[in-house]
């Protein structure tokens, strides 16, 4: 039997203990315990909430190179049937952050004993899935003390094969905004709708009307998405609902388009209040800026891939995916790329099952890239 790659093994262990944003206590301790087994003479370690920052001192540093991995999971019930399935009911690493962490640990393990000329900063960031950990960790004293000169990271991609890397300069991921809307009217008996004000009907009508923002207010050559992932309303089948709630997300390729979408949503809400005699309120959520890859830093990475791994490089298009890594790139030149993992099921799916061959491959590629800098 072939021995399991040590970082695949770490991924499987991390996969069993998924935790949502700012609740990654077991995950943080697991990471700290592993980091403690590495040679410590070149390492400096700080914690921030449930996150960790590790600096590897360079031999003759002139700059600091940052590498970020996210560490949180999603509130999803796993249905993979894997022998290392989630032990935390209703939570799952359904976005590949377990893979992300294991790759980061692979890089850290290598460079802990073989440091580069320049400093390396590993950022194990919590709460990427929400409410967003990138911006707060950047504002922390811990991060500011080790502020990197460049920053990069990766995200797994089920649609690409293991051994493939997709990247492009410029816009890679969209601007995103969480959308939470409440509707309040008047409940009543199901047999007497004329004496009530049914919020299930009102909320349902609003879902359809929102799509006209995309089809009629956004330039057809631009791109935007409004998706409602959850509708809640009512308690009993024969009682008209007094309240209803819509939970969703907005994705746009520019900040200006995001402003247009929000302006129209608020205008529609005012009209709905008048037309249906109800209250419509927007509940605050998280907003993520676009992931805009720095042209110079991205092209350095592409040049390396074309020389060292020409069969792996894919020039991709931008995607409507959201990632709070965009906050790093607003202030620090760098990039994010897609790592192929060839899964039948998509990100955020309860049956996502990445090809683990991508883990040692990514460690090999990124070790070589960093040593070439």
Secondary structure, DSSP 8 states (H G I E B T S, - for coil): -----HHHHHHHHHHTT---TT--HHHHHHHHHHHTTS--TTEEEEEETTEEEEEE--SS-SSEEEEEEE---BS-------TT--SSTT-B-TTSHHHHHHHHHHHHHHHHHS--SSEEEEEEE--TTTT-SHHHHHTSHHHHHT--SEEEEEEEETTS-TT-EEE-SEEEE-EEEEEEEEEE-B-EETT-GGGSB-HHHHHHHHHHHHHHHHHHTS-TTS-EEEEEEEEEE-SSTTEE-SEEEEEEEEEESSHHHHHHHHHHHHHHHHHHHHHHT-EEEEE---EE--EEE-HHHHHHHHHHHHHH-TTTEEE---BS---TTHHHHHHS-EEEEEEE---SS-TT-TT----THHHHHHHHHHHHHHHH-
